Amino acid sequence: MDSRPIHVVTGAYGFTGRYIAGRLLAAGLNVKTLTNSTSRRNSFNSTLHAAPFNFNDPKKLVESLSGATVLYNNYWVRFNHKNFTYAQAVENTRILFEAAKAAGVKRIVHISITNPSEYSRFEYFRGKAQIERMLIESGISYAILRPAVIFGPEDILLNNIVWFLRRFPVFGIFGDGRYRLQPIHVEDLAELAVKQGQGTDNRIIDAIGPETFTYRGLVEEIGSAIGRKRPVISMPPAAGYFIGRVIGRMMGDVAITRDEIDGLMADLLYTGSAPAGRRRLTDWIRENAGTAGMRYSSELARRNNRAEAYDHL
């Protein structure tokens, strides 16, 4: 009988979950994942057990979490869609937290977002704040990590900025581009999550990287690093959203949402906190200049295709 502590990671075949699970396995822990993609190709070679979320059957969800000491929660949706919504994601997370409590989970490490607020005009940030409140009120020991933007080999936002720079003669930004963001590398976020999984104190941490960029500066930095220095032009947010919708339809995806544009322009991806990560985006993009952004990363392709690995979609 395996007596090792059980740690459960939601979405271990996805982006952030993959790196958290990898660190836990490297530490010799017994790792399980809850996922909507139990058949997705992955690099773990059956070293962790996969179970479906079973949001519609909480008893089975409790069984899947039985014996676990820590739950690392990455579950969320990026936008509203006919097949998934923020409201449903909030409700599913409530079911997950209640199941974790019923199963005796001792600690939850939850991935949130910078500057969440239940009074926000943006549903994305409201939903994240509602989930944080549910966790705080659950009575379970918690650590809430609030990243702004996560970058790494399988990310979408930064990868697609590189993709745009490679293929278009100019790059349009929303407004003046002086709003800020603080990207954290996915390995730094995973390291922080695993460290917090070992604690007992309730913590809320702004999980930001060591560099702060304006959006204009970020685009210019990336363009220079990959040898695609494009003119960066300002445009009304509505025009940028329209262009994003057109490109999204061409790619069978949602390239950008109004909440993402408006939240970015409202400086919600910036905090005054000390950095929690150490890997610099400027170093990473130069090291990966030959491979980053060679293909468009599609959110909908990842959700619709539950068999292929993330890095093939």
Buried (B, 14 or more C-beta within 10 A) or exposed (E): EEEEBBBBBBBBBBBBBBBBBBBBBEBEBBBBBBBBBBEBEBEBEEEBBBBBBBBEEBEBBBBBBEBBBBBBBBBBBBBBEEEBBBEBBBEBBBBBBBBBBBBEBBBBBBBBBBBBEEEBEBBBBBBBBBBBEBBBEBEBBBBBBBBBBBBBBBBBBBBBBBBBBBEEEEBBBBBEBEBBBBBBBBBBBBBBBBEBBEBEEEEEBBBBBBBBBBBBBBBBBBBBBBEBEBEBEEBEBEEBBEBBBEBBEEBEBBBBBBBBBBBBBBBBBBBEEEBBBEBBBBEBBBEBBEEBBEEBBBBBBBBEBEEEBBEEB
